[in-house]
Amino acid sequence: MLAMRFLVVCILFLVMSVSVWAGEPNSDVLATGFRRVVLFAPDFSVKWEYPAGTAAEVHRLKNGNILFADGNVTEVTPDKKIVFRYEPPENKEGWGSYTCQRLPNGNTLIGENYSGIVKEIAPNGSVAFELQTQFKTDDQHHRMRMVRKLEKGTYLVCHSGDRLVREYTSSGETVWEYETPNIAFLAERLPDGNTMISSFDQVTIVSPNGKIEWEFKKSELPELGIRSMTGFQVLHSGNIVIGCYDAYDKEGNGVGMFEITRDKKLVWAYQKPTDRNMMGVEVQEPY
């Protein structure tokens, strides 16, 4: 009986404890967690949280509201009032939108995974624009992950099942594409014209002609037990914050999110096995 109690205590400690490696973030961190979106203080105490499904992306808007995608796309105020919500026509588990981007004109960019359609949704919920993208996979769970509308008006789309990042014009013409070695999750166009891409096992920066300029592989920090790298953010310092999907193994080994320098040194890491899917992460630096 005593041994059983000890085992239970150990399991509870593993589940509830938070381990933080190295230092701390330089500001609050907004992230997706286990059935929630959560705002952490730099010491990882919880400042604010809101219930959600399996959220893949979350942003704090300039007005202070929180925008997140968990199949549906929702905007809530700090006092937890819903002010915007879009529910895709088909939203079985994994079929809706994993992505959300608030555009300068007030519309919200979403990507319907099951149909492969990119949409801009007006504040009143109407569809202001839509683009049918092209994909090969028959898997409705893996047609689309993150989408970004770029300043020049093109759309950068991660076709996860095709392991492909493709840039489309508004008329559907392909102007750039890059094949990834694993599931394509997020692609961001950097100020220098290169593109940063996460594809589970690595985060890569590629040039317009497809040359790899920088790459971080999960095996390069073996002590963290990194699993599937998904969302990321490039900080003003040039450091990179990365979130992870299915972040822990059965023994609780792994990492939910972490920050590294460009020379791949660890700045901090957050480990709490109950927050298994921390796909989206955003350090709250000034705009």
Buried (B, 14 or more C-beta within 10 A) or exposed (E): EEEEEEEEEEEEEBEEEBEBBEEBBBBBBBBBBBBBBBBBBBEBEEEBBBEBBBBBBBBBEEEEBBBBBBBBBBBBEEEEEEEBEBEBEEBEEBBBBBBBBBEEEEBBBBBBBBBBBBBBBBEEEEEBBEBEBEBEBEBBEBBBBBBBBEEEEBBBBBBBBBBBBBBBEEEEEEEBBBEBEBBBBBBBBEEEEBBBBBBBBBBBBBEEEEEEEEEBBBEEBEEBBBBBBBBBBBBEEEBBBBBBBBBBEEEBEBBBBBBBEEEEEBBBBBBBBBBBBBBBBBBBBEE
